[in-house]
Amino acid sequence: MAVSLVFVGIEAGLQVLDGIYRLLKSEIERHLPLILWGLPPFSRHCRRLLFQFV
């Protein structure tokens, strides 16, 4: 009984973390262009690297 409760708690925790991650990811993706274009020109290389992963 206690083991199943632990698993339910872990599952709920993972769902909450997943929701937070998705929210942060969408926020970051929304602001990423502004952040990237606000950086100085020397960061073009970083920009290129970032867009490879996005």
Buried (B, 14 or more C-beta within 10 A) or exposed (E): EEEEEEEEEEEEEEEEEEEEEEEEEEEEEEEBEEEBEEEEEEBEEEBEEEEEEE
